[in-house]
Amino acid sequence: MPRRPVIGITLELEDNLVLQVEKGIRAPLQEAGAFVITLPRDTPLHELDTVLEMIDGVVFSGGADVDPSWYGHEPYSKTVAVPPVHDAFEITLARRALELGMPVLGLCRGAQVLAVADGGTLTQDVATLHEGASRHAWDWYGIAPEPLDEHGHEIRYELDSRVAAWIGEGSPKVNSFHHQCVSTTGSRLRPVAWTLDGVIEATERRDGGGFAIGLQWHNEMMWRHDDRFLAPHREFTQAAWDYAAARDRTAVPVTD
């Protein structure tokens, strides 16, 4: 029987905001036509093949910092790493997905996970390690108001990128809630959007190997107020259907 493409979302189940985070990411994917499942970050690595068989695409969500040992750096004083099993699951999953050409979307920490999985590195604290940085973090530990334009910044982007196609018709302003950022990318991804202070805000796979996007901002918090920010979820979901069809899965096309 035909089915919708299955998208897995990696989540920290002990996060006190997990219900809001899961709902926020799930809603635009469902709007785009996907069936969404949760992938706990403490999923053991021996289950990875099962996970990859179940899903047609994966979203890497936000959270605390990637342990810098994953990209060969010593920890900085402001780095707050997640439990090792979380990094191991997400980075290994990201590497496998990139190798397979499975569609991947990284949001905030997720964009950083993709960069590290691709062989890149991170700036461990934007405020103190990126010269001339504007404000990127927000002292927020509760539920954020919507819309989130009150705390954000403008970006510049490559004109031939997906980011340009998604948000190029209006104000190039995105929200911002991070203290780390991508510093360098690896062999598959490359930067396609930056804030005016030079911080990398988006990466994109440009080697023809499939849909892979890292977004430092949170489209899932903005799409209800500006439908340009639903476009990434629609394109990602369509890519997941294409991926499923290519490996003879019985997904159905996403239609408006």
Secondary structure as GFF3:
##gff-version 3
##sequence-region A 1 256
A	DSSP	beta_strand	6	11	.	.	.	ID=ss1
A	DSSP	alpha_helix	18	31	.	.	.	ID=ss2
A	DSSP	beta_strand	35	40	.	.	.	ID=ss3
A	DSSP	three_ten_helix	45	47	.	.	.	ID=ss4
A	DSSP	alpha_helix	48	54	.	.	.	ID=ss5
A	DSSP	beta_strand	57	60	.	.	.	ID=ss6
A	DSSP	three_ten_helix	68	71	.	.	.	ID=ss7
A	DSSP	alpha_helix	84	100	.	.	.	ID=ss8
A	DSSP	beta_strand	104	107	.	.	.	ID=ss9
A	DSSP	alpha_helix	109	117	.	.	.	ID=ss10
A	DSSP	beta_strand	121	123	.	.	.	ID=ss11
A	DSSP	alpha_helix	126	129	.	.	.	ID=ss12
A	DSSP	beta_strand	152	157	.	.	.	ID=ss13
A	DSSP	alpha_helix	162	167	.	.	.	ID=ss14
A	DSSP	beta_strand	173	175	.	.	.	ID=ss15
A	DSSP	beta_strand	181	184	.	.	.	ID=ss16
A	DSSP	beta_strand	189	195	.	.	.	ID=ss17
A	DSSP	beta_strand	200	205	.	.	.	ID=ss18
A	DSSP	beta_strand	212	215	.	.	.	ID=ss19
A	DSSP	three_ten_helix	219	221	.	.	.	ID=ss20
A	DSSP	three_ten_helix	227	230	.	.	.	ID=ss21
A	DSSP	alpha_helix	231	246	.	.	.	ID=ss22
###
